[in-house]
Amino acid sequence: MPIRQLSETMINQIAAGEVIERPASVAKELVENALDAGASRVEVATGGGGLSLVRVVDDGAGIPAGELALAVSRHCTSKLSTDIHDIRSLGFRGEALPSIGSVSRLAIRSRTADADAAAEISVEGGDVSAIRPAAANRGTSVEVRDLFFATPARLKFMKGERAESSAITDVVKRIAIAFPAVRFTLSGTDRSTLDLPANEASPHGQLARIAQVMGSDFPDNAIAVDAGRDGVGLTGYISIPSYNRANALQQYAYVNGRPVRDKLIAGAIRGAYADVLPRDRHAVTVLFLALDPALVDVNVHPAKSDVRFRDPGLVRGLIVGALRQALAAAGIRSATTGAAGLADAFRPSTAASGQGAAAGWEGGSSRHFDGAAGFNAARSPYRPLDLGFGEAPQAAFGGAPMPSADARAGVGTADDALLGAELGAARAQVHENYIVAQTRDSLVIVDQHAAHERLVYEALKQALHSRPIPAQMLLMPEIVDLPEEDADRLATHAETLARFGLGIERFGPGAVAVRETPSMLGETNVGDLVRDLADEIADNDTVDTLKDRLDRIAATMACHGSVRSGRLMKAEEMNALLRQMEATPGSGTCNHGRPTYIELKLADIERLFGRR
């Protein structure tokens, strides 16, 4: 078969297969173009999940009429200088508009600040029209209709209208977080309107935009991160461990303002939360990396969502270290969602209220309640004063004096110093497992087993990692065959592995000899352990696999060695446990990621009783 030159339309359609995966890809490329043009307002409208319509209107610099034809030609861009390693804009490849035009009906209308009128150009299935005058305000309007009409086979791979619409929403929100000073509006016949007002360009404005996107409860459960190392800066916000999600969709990462989905960053976040979250839960994070553009390659994939760092070990170490330090410095905090759930549990449901009225009030609430005024004491046969509570409390209990609240709790009266502590003073033990404590403005309920488990675990970890791990000598060294490059990597980290109790040395070009293993591991599959370590070093240049295994053993030991559920505790023991929790980083969750305590503010309690 003879070799022949592909047509320009075919070339664009092939490029569109990489750049334009779905309608959300169109929205991403057009919104990024608007931001690169300096827009302060970006309006996105969609129809049919983006397959029928995607329209993006901005108030940016606009495109001169004489450059519209270039704008829809491949590899034409105003954003890239002569150095491919100095990319400071979101777009730079010059592929988006011609790729979109080759598989849809594309119309661009634009006007610059010094132009008397706007100009318009359209592309339909790769066929470019002549430039014609149009009426428009300053800025650019890009309208994409009938996406993939020119390549109908692609339509078979699209999801439903709701799923595609949701993907566009996620893309716009992800970009909006990085640009708090820009107003974003998302509307259309296939969605409810989303309006993200512009905020000030400051940390406060940034957090306000994050709250607009992720919900108002995130700032109350977030910890600020601000760190740097060797020219790489890291800022943002991370959730406390007890505030987590079932998937990683609420993890946002940005490199020099560009939204990315990077395995290295995701792995670093998992590593930082490794022993404070269960394996099936994920932290909520918004992280911004800032570094010299020459130290990161964003030209990995046409979608520009993947990046490669020149020094991945530095970036991973910075993220893990900064996040762990932030979690430790935040002290002990409980998620506000836990208090909300506790309040909801106390609040009776409508159905339960109705059943109670029918059973206990002989005909329901109408007999003893006025619709507007609520409870009517004059009409109720259950008037408290009739029992004499206000005048002689002893009479109702056969003359015996009523015990005080502290006496009933059996723990005595706490002084002001304990009430002023973060977890307050222990007041009682409920169901032989839960400690009820009081602070100046809240009620705290602590799971004694989960809390002590975390304390024991942290003590074990500190003992393990403050000195070399004890090792056991193998009677016969075990030889593990490996690819030569894996053996080289392991030999490079031999000194670090020795600190964890794993003694290895080279044994020929494609093998290592294991002479010692950590005594804590007991009998273990040495070959699998060494191969897992080699794989992790290849991916992340770390030996965290061995550390994680040792930490899991420490977690198991802590679980079996901590205060068991069902054990009665004295007041002094309960207060000592609370004080240890306050002094131990990460004590808001147990080793398995469950919360160790829930705090209910006095204001929430007063609302439950109708006092607020």
Helices and strands as residue ranges (DSSP letters): H 8-19, H 23-36, E 41-47, G 48-50, E 53-58, G 65-67, H 68-71, H 96-102, E 105-111, E 118-124, E 127-128, E 132-134, E 139-145, G 152-157, H 161-178, E 183-188, E 194-196, H 203-214, H 217-220, E 222-229, E 232-239, E 244-245, G 248-250, E 251-255, E 258-260, H 263-272, E 282-283, E 285-290, G 293-295, E 296-297, E 308-309, H 312-329, H 336-346, H 350-360, G 365-367, E 369-370, E 374-375, G 377-379, G 384-387, G 395-397, H 405-409, H 416-419, E 425-430, E 434-438, E 442-447, H 448-465, E 471-481, H 484-492, H 494-499, E 503-506, E 511-518, G 519-521, H 526-540, H 544-561, H 571-583, E 597-601, H 602-608
